Amino acid sequence: MDAKRSTAAGPPLPGSTTPGPPPPPTGPGAPFRPVGSPTAGPFRPGPPRSLARRLLPPLATLAGIAAAFTYVGLVDPNETGHYPICPLYGVTGVYCPGCGGLRSAHAVARGDLATAFGDNALAVVGYAVFAVVWVVWVVRAARNLPVGITMRPLWWWAVGALVVVFSVARNLPFGSALAP
């Protein structure tokens, strides 16, 4: 073997030259490149997707949500035996932020928003926020714009604090109106 060439077991020997660019990094934290893609330059996406392909994910999501709401609308969670009880409530007697969410979804599916708010107001607000985010998703996908919605960490902390305050308040005597 020529001393000027590299060996398969390690880096090139001193004084040798290797043609082409250096090999891409490997191991944990290395950038991912699909097999057969060029190792230099940015990742280039394929051709633009059609309107139908861009709208498929939000429409499939809507179909799944509609199926879930239809099922909950048809199978009454107020009757015992249809759905399991909340594990936290079953063990401790404390309402979690989701307690009453199925009854709330059942009331929304039936068009009774007053009952839905009484069962779980936070869930109804969540349904409305999801509807707005879904509409934004559809509009951005239809216009071929990036569909990622980013929120600063402060917003996530605010949402978490709201859920904690809601959970605590609905379990205290003055917050009994928030309990299911």
Rosetta constraint file for C-alpha pairs under 8 A:
AtomPair CA 1 CA 5 HARMONIC 7.86 0.50
AtomPair CA 3 CA 13 HARMONIC 6.99 0.50
AtomPair CA 3 CA 16 HARMONIC 7.66 0.50
AtomPair CA 4 CA 13 HARMONIC 6.59 0.50
AtomPair CA 4 CA 14 HARMONIC 7.68 0.50
AtomPair CA 4 CA 15 HARMONIC 6.48 0.50
AtomPair CA 4 CA 16 HARMONIC 4.45 0.50
AtomPair CA 4 CA 17 HARMONIC 7.27 0.50
AtomPair CA 5 CA 12 HARMONIC 6.61 0.50
AtomPair CA 5 CA 13 HARMONIC 6.72 0.50
AtomPair CA 5 CA 16 HARMONIC 5.65 0.50
AtomPair CA 5 CA 17 HARMONIC 7.10 0.50
AtomPair CA 5 CA 18 HARMONIC 7.56 0.50
AtomPair CA 6 CA 10 HARMONIC 7.40 0.50
AtomPair CA 6 CA 11 HARMONIC 6.39 0.50
AtomPair CA 6 CA 12 HARMONIC 4.00 0.50
AtomPair CA 6 CA 13 HARMONIC 5.56 0.50
AtomPair CA 6 CA 16 HARMONIC 6.95 0.50
AtomPair CA 6 CA 18 HARMONIC 7.53 0.50
AtomPair CA 7 CA 11 HARMONIC 6.95 0.50
AtomPair CA 7 CA 12 HARMONIC 6.45 0.50
AtomPair CA 7 CA 13 HARMONIC 7.58 0.50
AtomPair CA 12 CA 16 HARMONIC 6.21 0.50
AtomPair CA 12 CA 17 HARMONIC 7.43 0.50
AtomPair CA 12 CA 18 HARMONIC 7.52 0.50
AtomPair CA 24 CA 39 HARMONIC 6.57 0.50
AtomPair CA 25 CA 30 HARMONIC 5.70 0.50
AtomPair CA 25 CA 31 HARMONIC 7.57 0.50
AtomPair CA 26 CA 30 HARMONIC 5.37 0.50
AtomPair CA 33 CA 37 HARMONIC 6.42 0.50
AtomPair CA 33 CA 39 HARMONIC 7.23 0.50
AtomPair CA 33 CA 43 HARMONIC 7.99 0.50
AtomPair CA 49 CA 53 HARMONIC 5.95 0.50
AtomPair CA 49 CA 54 HARMONIC 6.34 0.50
AtomPair CA 50 CA 54 HARMONIC 6.27 0.50
AtomPair CA 51 CA 55 HARMONIC 6.13 0.50
AtomPair CA 51 CA 141 HARMONIC 7.86 0.50
AtomPair CA 51 CA 142 HARMONIC 6.20 0.50
AtomPair CA 51 CA 144 HARMONIC 7.99 0.50
AtomPair CA 52 CA 56 HARMONIC 6.07 0.50
AtomPair CA 53 CA 57 HARMONIC 7.89 0.50
AtomPair CA 54 CA 141 HARMONIC 5.57 0.50
AtomPair CA 54 CA 142 HARMONIC 6.74 0.50
AtomPair CA 54 CA 144 HARMONIC 7.50 0.50
AtomPair CA 55 CA 59 HARMONIC 6.08 0.50
AtomPair CA 55 CA 138 HARMONIC 6.62 0.50
AtomPair CA 55 CA 141 HARMONIC 6.15 0.50
AtomPair CA 55 CA 142 HARMONIC 6.59 0.50
AtomPair CA 56 CA 60 HARMONIC 5.88 0.50
AtomPair CA 57 CA 61 HARMONIC 6.11 0.50
AtomPair CA 58 CA 62 HARMONIC 6.13 0.50
AtomPair CA 58 CA 134 HARMONIC 7.04 0.50
AtomPair CA 58 CA 137 HARMONIC 6.92 0.50
AtomPair CA 58 CA 138 HARMONIC 6.25 0.50
AtomPair CA 59 CA 63 HARMONIC 6.15 0.50
AtomPair CA 60 CA 64 HARMONIC 6.29 0.50
AtomPair CA 61 CA 65 HARMONIC 6.22 0.50
AtomPair CA 62 CA 66 HARMONIC 5.91 0.50
AtomPair CA 63 CA 67 HARMONIC 6.06 0.50
AtomPair CA 64 CA 68 HARMONIC 6.23 0.50
AtomPair CA 65 CA 69 HARMONIC 6.15 0.50
AtomPair CA 66 CA 70 HARMONIC 5.94 0.50
AtomPair CA 67 CA 71 HARMONIC 6.13 0.50
AtomPair CA 68 CA 72 HARMONIC 6.20 0.50
AtomPair CA 69 CA 73 HARMONIC 5.80 0.50
AtomPair CA 69 CA 105 HARMONIC 6.59 0.50
AtomPair CA 69 CA 106 HARMONIC 7.18 0.50
AtomPair CA 69 CA 109 HARMONIC 6.09 0.50
AtomPair CA 70 CA 74 HARMONIC 6.15 0.50
AtomPair CA 70 CA 109 HARMONIC 6.90 0.50
AtomPair CA 71 CA 75 HARMONIC 6.00 0.50
AtomPair CA 72 CA 76 HARMONIC 6.47 0.50
AtomPair CA 72 CA 77 HARMONIC 7.22 0.50
AtomPair CA 72 CA 102 HARMONIC 7.03 0.50
AtomPair CA 72 CA 105 HARMONIC 6.78 0.50
AtomPair CA 72 CA 106 HARMONIC 5.40 0.50
AtomPair CA 72 CA 109 HARMONIC 7.60 0.50
AtomPair CA 73 CA 105 HARMONIC 7.32 0.50
AtomPair CA 73 CA 106 HARMONIC 4.66 0.50
AtomPair CA 73 CA 107 HARMONIC 7.42 0.50
AtomPair CA 73 CA 109 HARMONIC 5.17 0.50
AtomPair CA 73 CA 110 HARMONIC 6.40 0.50
AtomPair CA 74 CA 106 HARMONIC 7.93 0.50
AtomPair CA 75 CA 82 HARMONIC 7.17 0.50
AtomPair CA 76 CA 82 HARMONIC 7.38 0.50
AtomPair CA 76 CA 103 HARMONIC 7.66 0.50
AtomPair CA 76 CA 106 HARMONIC 6.78 0.50
AtomPair CA 77 CA 82 HARMONIC 6.25 0.50
AtomPair CA 77 CA 83 HARMONIC 6.38 0.50
AtomPair CA 77 CA 102 HARMONIC 6.34 0.50
AtomPair CA 77 CA 103 HARMONIC 5.67 0.50
AtomPair CA 77 CA 106 HARMONIC 7.24 0.50
AtomPair CA 78 CA 103 HARMONIC 6.59 0.50
AtomPair CA 85 CA 89 HARMONIC 7.43 0.50
AtomPair CA 85 CA 90 HARMONIC 6.51 0.50
AtomPair CA 86 CA 90 HARMONIC 5.94 0.50
AtomPair CA 86 CA 99 HARMONIC 6.67 0.50
AtomPair CA 87 CA 91 HARMONIC 6.12 0.50
AtomPair CA 88 CA 92 HARMONIC 5.81 0.50
AtomPair CA 88 CA 93 HARMONIC 6.97 0.50
AtomPair CA 88 CA 94 HARMONIC 6.46 0.50
AtomPair CA 88 CA 95 HARMONIC 7.12 0.50
AtomPair CA 88 CA 96 HARMONIC 6.73 0.50
AtomPair CA 89 CA 93 HARMONIC 4.26 0.50
AtomPair CA 89 CA 94 HARMONIC 4.90 0.50
AtomPair CA 89 CA 95 HARMONIC 5.53 0.50
AtomPair CA 89 CA 96 HARMONIC 7.09 0.50
AtomPair CA 89 CA 99 HARMONIC 7.98 0.50
AtomPair CA 94 CA 171 HARMONIC 6.53 0.50
AtomPair CA 95 CA 99 HARMONIC 5.75 0.50
AtomPair CA 95 CA 167 HARMONIC 7.02 0.50
AtomPair CA 95 CA 170 HARMONIC 7.20 0.50
AtomPair CA 95 CA 171 HARMONIC 6.32 0.50
AtomPair CA 95 CA 179 HARMONIC 7.22 0.50
AtomPair CA 96 CA 167 HARMONIC 5.90 0.50
AtomPair CA 97 CA 122 HARMONIC 7.58 0.50
AtomPair CA 97 CA 163 HARMONIC 6.57 0.50
AtomPair CA 97 CA 164 HARMONIC 7.85 0.50
AtomPair CA 97 CA 166 HARMONIC 6.86 0.50
AtomPair CA 97 CA 167 HARMONIC 5.12 0.50
AtomPair CA 98 CA 120 HARMONIC 7.44 0.50
AtomPair CA 98 CA 123 HARMONIC 7.19 0.50
AtomPair CA 99 CA 120 HARMONIC 7.10 0.50
AtomPair CA 99 CA 180 HARMONIC 6.78 0.50
AtomPair CA 100 CA 104 HARMONIC 5.96 0.50
AtomPair CA 100 CA 119 HARMONIC 5.01 0.50
AtomPair CA 100 CA 120 HARMONIC 5.27 0.50
AtomPair CA 100 CA 179 HARMONIC 7.96 0.50
AtomPair CA 100 CA 180 HARMONIC 5.20 0.50
AtomPair CA 101 CA 105 HARMONIC 6.08 0.50
AtomPair CA 101 CA 119 HARMONIC 6.90 0.50
AtomPair CA 101 CA 120 HARMONIC 5.63 0.50
AtomPair CA 101 CA 123 HARMONIC 5.83 0.50
AtomPair CA 102 CA 106 HARMONIC 6.07 0.50
AtomPair CA 103 CA 107 HARMONIC 6.21 0.50
AtomPair CA 103 CA 116 HARMONIC 7.06 0.50
AtomPair CA 103 CA 119 HARMONIC 6.20 0.50
AtomPair CA 103 CA 120 HARMONIC 7.92 0.50
AtomPair CA 104 CA 108 HARMONIC 6.19 0.50
AtomPair CA 104 CA 115 HARMONIC 7.10 0.50
AtomPair CA 104 CA 116 HARMONIC 4.13 0.50
AtomPair CA 104 CA 117 HARMONIC 6.88 0.50
AtomPair CA 104 CA 118 HARMONIC 7.77 0.50
AtomPair CA 104 CA 119 HARMONIC 5.21 0.50
AtomPair CA 104 CA 120 HARMONIC 5.74 0.50
AtomPair CA 104 CA 121 HARMONIC 7.98 0.50
AtomPair CA 104 CA 123 HARMONIC 7.03 0.50
AtomPair CA 104 CA 124 HARMONIC 6.99 0.50
AtomPair CA 105 CA 109 HARMONIC 6.04 0.50
AtomPair CA 105 CA 116 HARMONIC 6.88 0.50
AtomPair CA 105 CA 123 HARMONIC 7.95 0.50
AtomPair CA 105 CA 124 HARMONIC 7.76 0.50
AtomPair CA 106 CA 110 HARMONIC 6.29 0.50
AtomPair CA 106 CA 116 HARMONIC 7.69 0.50
AtomPair CA 107 CA 111 HARMONIC 6.11 0.50
AtomPair CA 107 CA 112 HARMONIC 5.02 0.50
AtomPair CA 107 CA 113 HARMONIC 6.50 0.50
AtomPair CA 107 CA 115 HARMONIC 6.12 0.50
AtomPair CA 107 CA 116 HARMONIC 5.03 0.50
AtomPair CA 108 CA 112 HARMONIC 5.63 0.50
AtomPair CA 108 CA 113 HARMONIC 5.77 0.50
AtomPair CA 108 CA 116 HARMONIC 5.93 0.50
AtomPair CA 108 CA 124 HARMONIC 7.95 0.50
AtomPair CA 112 CA 116 HARMONIC 6.31 0.50
AtomPair CA 113 CA 117 HARMONIC 6.10 0.50
AtomPair CA 114 CA 118 HARMONIC 6.33 0.50
AtomPair CA 115 CA 119 HARMONIC 6.17 0.50
AtomPair CA 116 CA 120 HARMONIC 6.29 0.50
AtomPair CA 116 CA 121 HARMONIC 6.92 0.50
AtomPair CA 116 CA 124 HARMONIC 6.71 0.50
AtomPair CA 117 CA 121 HARMONIC 4.22 0.50
AtomPair CA 117 CA 122 HARMONIC 7.85 0.50
AtomPair CA 117 CA 124 HARMONIC 6.32 0.50
AtomPair CA 118 CA 177 HARMONIC 7.16 0.50
AtomPair CA 118 CA 178 HARMONIC 6.68 0.50
AtomPair CA 118 CA 179 HARMONIC 7.64 0.50
AtomPair CA 118 CA 180 HARMONIC 6.50 0.50
AtomPair CA 119 CA 178 HARMONIC 7.51 0.50
AtomPair CA 119 CA 179 HARMONIC 6.96 0.50
AtomPair CA 119 CA 180 HARMONIC 4.40 0.50
AtomPair CA 120 CA 124 HARMONIC 6.66 0.50
AtomPair CA 120 CA 178 HARMONIC 6.82 0.50
AtomPair CA 120 CA 179 HARMONIC 7.26 0.50
AtomPair CA 120 CA 180 HARMONIC 6.21 0.50
AtomPair CA 121 CA 125 HARMONIC 6.34 0.50
AtomPair CA 121 CA 178 HARMONIC 7.06 0.50
AtomPair CA 122 CA 126 HARMONIC 6.11 0.50
AtomPair CA 122 CA 163 HARMONIC 7.93 0.50
AtomPair CA 122 CA 166 HARMONIC 7.68 0.50
AtomPair CA 123 CA 127 HARMONIC 6.15 0.50
AtomPair CA 124 CA 128 HARMONIC 6.35 0.50
AtomPair CA 125 CA 129 HARMONIC 6.16 0.50
AtomPair CA 126 CA 130 HARMONIC 6.03 0.50
AtomPair CA 127 CA 131 HARMONIC 6.21 0.50
AtomPair CA 128 CA 132 HARMONIC 6.36 0.50
AtomPair CA 129 CA 133 HARMONIC 6.17 0.50
AtomPair CA 130 CA 134 HARMONIC 5.93 0.50
AtomPair CA 131 CA 135 HARMONIC 6.25 0.50
AtomPair CA 132 CA 136 HARMONIC 6.31 0.50
AtomPair CA 133 CA 137 HARMONIC 6.09 0.50
AtomPair CA 134 CA 138 HARMONIC 6.23 0.50
AtomPair CA 135 CA 139 HARMONIC 6.18 0.50
AtomPair CA 136 CA 140 HARMONIC 6.04 0.50
AtomPair CA 137 CA 141 HARMONIC 6.01 0.50
AtomPair CA 137 CA 147 HARMONIC 5.89 0.50
AtomPair CA 138 CA 142 HARMONIC 5.98 0.50
AtomPair CA 139 CA 143 HARMONIC 6.19 0.50
AtomPair CA 140 CA 144 HARMONIC 6.10 0.50
AtomPair CA 140 CA 145 HARMONIC 5.01 0.50
AtomPair CA 140 CA 146 HARMONIC 6.64 0.50
AtomPair CA 140 CA 147 HARMONIC 5.76 0.50
AtomPair CA 141 CA 145 HARMONIC 5.93 0.50
AtomPair CA 141 CA 146 HARMONIC 7.24 0.50
AtomPair CA 141 CA 147 HARMONIC 6.25 0.50
AtomPair CA 151 CA 155 HARMONIC 6.21 0.50
AtomPair CA 151 CA 156 HARMONIC 7.13 0.50
AtomPair CA 152 CA 156 HARMONIC 6.97 0.50
AtomPair CA 153 CA 157 HARMONIC 6.25 0.50
AtomPair CA 154 CA 158 HARMONIC 6.16 0.50
AtomPair CA 155 CA 159 HARMONIC 6.19 0.50
AtomPair CA 156 CA 160 HARMONIC 6.15 0.50
AtomPair CA 157 CA 161 HARMONIC 6.05 0.50
AtomPair CA 158 CA 162 HARMONIC 6.12 0.50
AtomPair CA 159 CA 163 HARMONIC 6.28 0.50
AtomPair CA 160 CA 164 HARMONIC 6.26 0.50
AtomPair CA 161 CA 165 HARMONIC 6.06 0.50
AtomPair CA 162 CA 166 HARMONIC 6.00 0.50
AtomPair CA 163 CA 167 HARMONIC 6.05 0.50
AtomPair CA 164 CA 168 HARMONIC 6.18 0.50
AtomPair CA 165 CA 169 HARMONIC 5.89 0.50
AtomPair CA 166 CA 170 HARMONIC 6.07 0.50
AtomPair CA 166 CA 178 HARMONIC 7.93 0.50
AtomPair CA 167 CA 171 HARMONIC 6.71 0.50
AtomPair CA 168 CA 172 HARMONIC 6.66 0.50
AtomPair CA 169 CA 174 HARMONIC 7.43 0.50
AtomPair CA 169 CA 175 HARMONIC 4.99 0.50
AtomPair CA 169 CA 176 HARMONIC 7.85 0.50
AtomPair CA 169 CA 178 HARMONIC 7.46 0.50
AtomPair CA 170 CA 175 HARMONIC 4.66 0.50
AtomPair CA 170 CA 176 HARMONIC 5.59 0.50
AtomPair CA 170 CA 177 HARMONIC 7.21 0.50
AtomPair CA 170 CA 178 HARMONIC 4.86 0.50
AtomPair CA 170 CA 179 HARMONIC 4.96 0.50
AtomPair CA 171 CA 175 HARMONIC 6.56 0.50
AtomPair CA 171 CA 176 HARMONIC 6.78 0.50
AtomPair CA 171 CA 179 HARMONIC 6.89 0.50
AtomPair CA 172 CA 176 HARMONIC 6.52 0.50
AtomPair CA 175 CA 179 HARMONIC 7.09 0.50
